[in-house]
Amino acid sequence: MSGDHSIDLGSAGKRRTLWIVLWLNVAIAIGFFVVGYFADSNALLANGLDNSSDAIVYALSLLALTRSRVWKRGAARFSGIMLFIFGVGVIVDAVRRFLEGSEPGGLMMLTMAAVAAVVNLICLRLLQKTKEKDVSMRAATTFSFNDFIANGGIIVAGGVVMLTGANWPDLVVGIAVACIALYGSVQILRDAHMDIHDEEGSEHQKGDQFQR
């Protein structure tokens, strides 16, 4: 807590990192939507929505860098709520596909997920290198970590779909992505709440254990 100087020194680097991560997520989201449509894959479309929501969050984080701590908490809360809604929507879509049927393309799933995994790993490394993360930057890191895990799941599902021709691996991964999103939203909302105690210097220190 050395004052505004440390925050100002870090803001240029944070801004550059978030711009890079933002545009990488936009590119990957477009890729997920296009390939997901042609592959008839719930998991790919779900990840496209996920990366789109991430891009919006990164844009909010860019605005938050030059704003007050209260504004940053508000941006983090918004991202957490949006991620929660996204997770519920993916589960509903997976149930619909289960009832109506689908024919996902395993090879397309595997290829797209492998490309996305590399991009998300780059994003995660960039965000992890950022020092003095505020609540909005921690939210961005949570999203990139969730995306990287989800991509691994799609790679496995794509392989199983190729071997079996069944659609259930695609649906399972879609629901798993939704569960990861729901968990991430809870973490972000909790982090935003605990940031209030951190700023006020109140003795709600047990929350730090929940964040880990």
Residue pairs with C-beta under 8 A, 6 or more apart in sequence:
6 132
7 132
10 130
10 131
10 132
11 65
11 66
13 130
14 65
14 130
14 137
15 62
15 65
17 126
17 127
17 129
17 130
18 58
18 61
18 62
18 65
18 137
18 140
19 62
20 123
20 126
21 58
21 123
21 126
21 127
21 140
21 144
22 55
22 58
22 59
22 62
24 119
24 122
24 123
25 51
25 52
25 54
25 55
25 58
25 123
26 51
26 52
26 55
27 119
28 51
28 115
28 116
28 119
28 120
29 48
29 49
29 51
29 52
29 54
29 55
30 48
31 48
31 112
31 115
31 116
32 44
32 45
32 47
32 48
32 51
32 112
32 116
33 45
33 48
35 41
35 44
35 108
35 109
35 111
35 112
36 42
36 43
36 44
36 45
36 47
36 48
36 112
37 45
38 105
38 108
39 104
39 105
39 108
39 109
39 112
40 102
40 103
40 104
40 105
41 102
41 104
41 105
41 108
41 109
41 170
42 90
42 93
42 94
42 97
42 102
42 104
42 170
42 171
42 174
43 104
43 109
43 153
43 154
43 157
43 170
43 171
43 173
43 174
43 177
44 108
44 109
44 112
44 113
44 154
45 93
45 174
46 90
46 93
46 94
46 174
46 177
46 178
47 113
47 116
47 147
47 150
47 151
47 154
47 177
49 86
49 89
49 90
50 86
50 143
50 146
50 147
50 150
50 177
50 181
51 116
51 147
53 79
53 82
53 83
53 86
53 143
54 140
54 143
54 144
54 147
56 79
56 82
57 75
57 79
57 82
57 83
57 139
57 140
57 143
58 140
60 75
60 78
60 79
60 136
61 75
61 136
61 137
61 139
61 140
63 71
63 75
64 71
64 72
64 75
64 134
64 136
65 136
69 134
69 135
69 195
69 199
72 134
72 135
72 136
72 195
73 135
73 192
73 195
73 196
75 136
75 139
76 135
76 136
76 138
76 139
76 188
76 189
76 191
76 192
76 195
77 188
77 189
77 192
79 136
79 139
79 143
79 188
80 139
80 184
80 185
80 186
80 187
80 188
80 189
80 192
81 185
81 189
83 143
83 181
83 182
83 184
83 185
83 188
84 181
84 182
84 185
84 186
86 178
86 181
87 178
87 179
87 180
87 181
87 182
87 185
88 178
88 182
89 178
90 174
90 175
90 177
90 178
90 181
91 175
91 178
93 174
94 171
94 174
94 175
94 178
97 167
97 170
97 171
97 174
98 167
98 168
98 171
101 167
102 167
102 170
102 171
103 167
104 161
104 167
104 170
105 161
106 157
106 158
106 159
106 160
106 161
106 162
106 163
107 158
107 162
108 158
109 154
109 155
109 157
109 158
109 161
109 170
110 154
110 155
110 158
110 159
110 162
111 158
112 154
113 151
113 152
113 154
113 155
113 158
114 151
114 155
116 147
116 151
116 154
117 148
117 151
117 152
117 155
120 144
120 147
120 148
120 151
121 148
123 144
123 147
124 141
124 144
124 145
124 148
127 137
127 140
127 141
127 144
128 141
130 137
133 141
135 191
135 192
135 195
138 188
138 191
139 188
139 191
142 184
142 187
142 188
143 184
146 180
146 181
146 184
149 180
150 173
150 176
150 177
150 180
153 173
153 176
153 177
154 173
156 169
156 173
157 169
157 170
157 172
157 173
158 169
160 166
160 169
161 167
161 169
161 170
187 211
190 207
190 210
190 211
191 211
193 207
194 204
194 207
194 208
194 210
194 211
196 202
197 203
197 204
197 205
197 207
